[in-house]
């Protein structure tokens, strides 16, 4: 009977001083591991959401860059055509002005030559006829 009481007392002491604190530590560790696992899962979800947002922003940036490039290309093409049209117009104007000056020079040369030819003809006629006309 004493042995039964000693075994029961030993079991009570071991339970009270060893097994209950050990179970408490194991329970706290299990709770800590569950909290850390939840935090790790939340961090993984946040990283995945960040990657998705990054991909979305990259696609949006590329779309905006392409749109801006197309707009600038169209604008530069329009400006180039406008500059070319102005240059052609200016060239045609300069050609017209040059032709007008050339006509005017030809007319003045013709007038001067006609006057000189008349003077020469008069001088030759006076010399041939021997009198003033």
Secondary structure by P-SEA (a helix, b strand, c coil): caaaaaaaaaaaaaaaccaaaaaaaaaaaaaaaaaaaaaaaaaaaaaaaaaaaaaaaaaaaaaaaaaaaaaaaaaaaaaaaaaaaaaaaaaaaaaaaaaaaaaaaaaaaaaaaaaaaaaaaaaaaaaaacccc
